[in-house]
Amino acid sequence: MTDHAHRHNLMADLQNILPRRRFLLLAGAGLPALAACTAGSPTGGTVAAAGSDGCVIWPEETNGPYPADGTNSANGSLANVLIESGIVRQNMVPSFAGLSGQAAGVPMRLRLRLVDSTNACAGLSGYAVYVWHCDAAGRYSVYNLPEQNYLRAVGVADSDGVVTFDTIYPGCYRGRAPHIHFEVYPSLEKASAFANRVLCSQIAFPDAVSKKIYEGVSDYADSIVPLSNISIATDGIFADNTAAQIRAQTATMNGTVATDFQADLTVGIDPDAKPVSMPGGPDGFPSGMRGPPPDGFPPGPPPGK
């Protein structure tokens, strides 16, 4: 695909993004107990999980073994959803570009505000954000699930630097606390090559919220045991960051699971900084990672980031 065709597809996608829509009420096991629980506290109450450090500059993190951003392969082919028509969207729950399927789980609105940490926390309008994460069972589309590409999307920050995605609460797998990956690019047109990023980082979620959701909703049954063996404090990616960085990276959860569950974060960026992280590795196998290898991958060092 030519660069021109890629730009055309992205801009066409952007023009067709649907306006904000509310999620349907979650049905199924665990809803009664969760519906009465505020998003950030298992017992109800107000949330103050993160964001108290204003626009602290976020740390650069690995994009891990499952980015589908053109830096590695999945099932024998280069994985890059950034060149696919349909990737620019707010609702990242269904698959796109001719694939069918939808991720099951607790609906969640993810709201990121991109700010310039070197310029009085000014909003960074027009920046593009690529977001991806695992499903409720800890599996990644394209890699573990080659017939799906859900839970991946690109959004563009508005005049206040805000970009919003409709997704599900992420699951958990061995070796990692629940998290969401994202890459920030200076514009939509540059959001097709990992080298153009101004930041690659990860979002954490309050341990207590994850525990409550996993134990209360059957879709997350496979995430219960992995979560019991790890926390944000012991996670290998987050643990080496400063306390202020970890607070900034941990989502502030608002609303209720049954109606308007939302994760809010302020992402501090130095637009002039040169990213230092390297891609996760060929075929999704960065060295030293932990966790189960994705389906269809040859034997080797197991990934988990």
N, C-alpha and C positions, 0 to 999 in steps of 0.2 A: 504494500500500500504506500502511495506517495505521501510526502509531507502535506501537500496541498489537500489531498483527499482526507487525511486525518484531521486537518484543521476544519474542513467543511463539516465532517461528521460531528466533531465536538461542538462547533458553534450551533449546528442544527439541533443537537441534543439540548444545549443550554436554552435555546429559545422555546423548547417544548416542555421544560420542567413544569410539573403541575403545581398549583398553589398548595399551601399548607392544608393537610387533611388530618382530621383526628382519627386515631386508631379505634377499631372495634373493641368492645370489651373482651378481655381474654376469657375463654371458656375452658373448662376442664378441671382436672385434679388440682387441688391446692388453692383455687381462687378465693374461697371464702376467707381463709386465714390471711392471705396476702392482700386482699382488697382493703382490709382494715388497717393495714400497715403502711406508714409513710415510707417513701422510697428510701430514705437514708437511715432508717432506724427500725429494727425488727419489732420493736414494741410500740412504735408510734412516736410522734414528736417531730421537732424541727431538725433539719439537716445542716451540718456545717462540716462536710467531709473534706473539702478542699477549696482552693481558690483564695485563701486568706493572704497569700503573698503577692497579690496584685499581678504584675506582668513580669515575673521572674523569667529569665531566659530558659527555655526548655532544653534538656540535654539531648544530644543526638544519640539515637539508639539504632540497633540493627534492624533491617527490614525483615529479617528472619528467613526461614526456608520456604514460605508460602506467599510471596508478594504478588506474583503475576504482574510485575511491572517491567518485564523485559530483561531482568537480571539473571534469570535462571530458567531451567526447563521443567516441564511437568509431563510425565508419561511420554517422554521421548520427543517433545516439541517445545519450542520456545514459548514461554507463558507471558503474554502481555495483553491484558484486557484494556489497557489505556488507549489502544488503537482501534477498539471496537466501537461501532456506533451503538449508542444507548447507555454508555458508561456514565455520562453526565446525567444525574438524576438525584432526586431527593429520597425516593423510596427504594432502598437497597435490599428489601426482603425477597422479591422474586428474581429469578434468573432473567437474562436478557440476551439480545443478539441471536435470536432463534432458538434459545434453550428454554425449556419449560421446567417449572419447579419453584417451590417457595420454601424458605427456611421457617421451621416451626420454633416457637419460643415466646417469651414475654415481650410484647411490643415496647419499644423504647425510642424516644426522640433524643438524638445526639446533637447538641448545640455547641459549636466551637466559636469562640471570638478570637480572631487573630489580631495581635497587637504588636507594635514596634517597641520593643523594650528599650531601645536607644533613643526614643523620641516621645517621652512622656506618655507611653502606653497608647499611642494613637492607633486607631483601627487600620488594618491593612486591607483596603478594598481591592477587589479584582484578583486577589490571590486565589489559586486553585488548590483544593485539598483532595487527595485520593485516600479513601478510608477502606480498610478491610479487616475482617476478623472471623473467628471460627463460629460454627453453629452451636446449638445447645448441647450437642454430644461431643464437642471438641474437635470437629472435623472442618477442614478447609475446602471450599469449592475449588475447582480446577485441579487440585492436587489429590486430596483424599477422595473427592467426588468429581471426577472428570466430566461427568454429564451435567454438572451445574456450574454456574458462575455467580450465584447469589452472594449477598453480604459483601459486595464490592461496589463502590460508587465514587464518582468525582463530583464535587460541588464547588461553586465559586462564591467567594465572600462578597457580601453586599457593601453598601457605603459605610457601614459601621464595622466592617471586618467580620461579620457573622456569617457562618455557613451552617446549614441544618440538614441532618439526615434522619430518615425514619428507618429504624432497624429493629433488632431484637437484642435483649441482654445477652452478652457473650457467654459461652460455656467455658469449661476448664479442662485441661488435659495435663498429663503427668509432667512435672518439671516446671510448670508456669502457673502463676496466679492469673485470674481472669484479666484479659487485656484487649485493647483494640490498637491496631497499627494505623499509622497515617503518614503521608508525605505531603509537604507543602511546596507548591511551585509558585513562582512570581506571576504567572499568568496561565490562562487556559491553554494557550498555544504551546507553552513549554511543558505542559503536563503529559508528556509522552515519553520522556527519557529520564531515568533515575538520576543521571548526572546533572540535570537541571534543577534539582530540588534545592530549597533553601533550608529545609529541615526534614529529617526522618525521625520519628519518635513514637512513643507508645503511651496509651492511656490505661491507668489502673482503676479498679473499682473497690469500694469499701468491702472488706472481708465479711462483715456481718450481713450486708445486703445480699452478697453472693450466696452465703450459707442459707439464708431464709428462702431465696428463690429456688435454689437447687433442691432443697428438701421439700418444697411445697408444690413444685410443678413437675409432672412426670417426664416432660421433654428433657429435663436436665439430670435424669437419673445417673447417666454415665459421668457426670461432672462432680458428683458428691465425694467420691473417694479421692480423686486428684486434689480437690480443694482442701480436704482434711489434712493433707500432708504439706501444705504450703500456705504462705500469706504474703502480703505485699512486702513485709519486712524481710522475709527470707527468699524472695524471688531474686534470681541471679541478675535480672536486668535492672530492676528498680533499686535493689539493696545498696548499690555503690553510688547512688546519687545523694545529693545533700538533702537535709530535711525539708528545706524550702522547695526544692525541685519535686520531691515526692508528694508534698502537699499540693503543688500545682498540677501534677500529673494525675492525681486521684480525683475522679469525677465527683462533683457535688450533685447529689441525687435529689430531685424535687418531684412533687406530686405523689400520686398513688399508682400502684401496679395496675389497678383495674381501669383507670381512666386516662391519666395524663402523665405517665412515668417519663421523666426527662433527666438526662445527664448533661450538666453544664460544665464547661471548662474555658478558662482564659489561657490562650497559648501565646506565650511571650517569645518573640523571634528577634534576632539580630539580622536584618535583611542583608547585611554586608558580610556576614560570617561565612566561611567556607566549610561546608559539612565535612566531617571526618570519618563517618561510619562507612564501612564497606558492605557490599551486597552480601546476603546470607550465604551464598555459595552455589556452585553448580549443582543442578538437579535437586536443589532443596536440602543439601547436606552440608551445612557449615560445620567446621570442626568443633568438637567439644560440646555439642548440643545434646539435650536429653529429651526423652519422650518417644512414643511409638512412631516408627517410620510410616509414611503415608502409603496407602494401598497402591500396589503396582510398582513400587520403587525397588530397585535391587538392594541386596544386603549392603550394609555399610554403617558408618557412624550414625546413630539414630538422631534425628532432629527433635526439636522441642521448643524452639524460640518463635 
